[in-house]
């Protein structure tokens, strides 16, 4: 698993053997079973996640109903806002597949960044990329119809269609599961005709 992480980091900076050894010594690699809740509403956390294999989901529970806000899959990082604000979490994070991820915390990151400034560079670049992606996703969501959102998802993240339960996918798209079924049928009929 560490090789996958090193390969990813090498897209941004080259690592020395010493730096690789430091990463391995941190004990950040975790295998987590499907269904495991990594963070609950009301919990405080210092943890950031980087998915090496699998899928995690972020969601709120409003009026006893889960509202999915994001899916993070291979080579995607996620730092819950409560880590930065040092407040209890407003939402949940859970694994929707057996997942292998790195789990780091803010104390560990400060220590590593002070010893190896290039890690801070990687973190900054990843943060900027993630922020830009989330901004574009948010704008796209606000300005598109449910059908356009589904078509965008098919185009940009087709793997999610197979990997994610339909009710979670519908929630992420901002529609009811029945509406998603009708939408899929309508799109299939368009493609045939």
Residue, then its C-alpha position, 0 to 999 in steps of 0.5 A: x500500500x505504501x508504494x501506491x502512496x509514494x507513486x501518488x506523491x511522486x507526481x508532486x515531489x520526489x522522495x528520498x529513502x529517508x522521507x519514505x522511511x519516515x512515512x512508513x514509521x508513522x503507522x498511518x495505513x489502516x484497513x477498514x471494513x465496509x460499514x465502519x463509521x470513521x466519524x460521528x456527528x458531535x465527535x471531535x477529531x484531528x484525523x485527515x483521510x487519504x483513500x488508497x483503495x475503497x470508498x468513504x462517504x460523508x453525510x448528515x442525518x436530518x429529520x432521521x434521513x441521511x443526506x449524502x454530501x460526498x464520496x471519496x475514492x482512490x487517491x482522494x483526500x478528505x479533511x473534515x472541517x471540524x479538524x480545522x475549526x476544532x469543533x464537534x463534527x456536524x456530519x458522519x463519515x463512513x466506509x461504503x466498501x472495505x477500504x484502505x486509507x491513510x489516517x493522519x492527524x494535525x499534530x503528526x502533520x505539523x511534525x513531519x512538515x517541519x522536518x520535511x518542508x516538501x510535504x507541506x508543499x504537497x499538502x498545500x497543492x492537494x488542498x488547493x486542488x480539492x478546494x477548486x474541485x469542490x467549488x466547481x462541483x458546488x456551482x455545477x450542482x446549484x446550476x444544473x437539473x437532476x438529469x444534468x447532475x446524473x449525466x455529469x456523474x456518469x461522465x466524471x465518476x462512472x465508477x460511483x454508479x456501480x459502487x454506491x447504493x442507489x439510495x445514497x446516490x440519489x441523496x447525493x444528487x438531491x433527489x429521491x431513489x424513485x426519481x433516480x430510477x425514472x431518470x435512469x430509465x428515461x436516459x436509457x430510452x433516449x440512448x436507444x431511440 
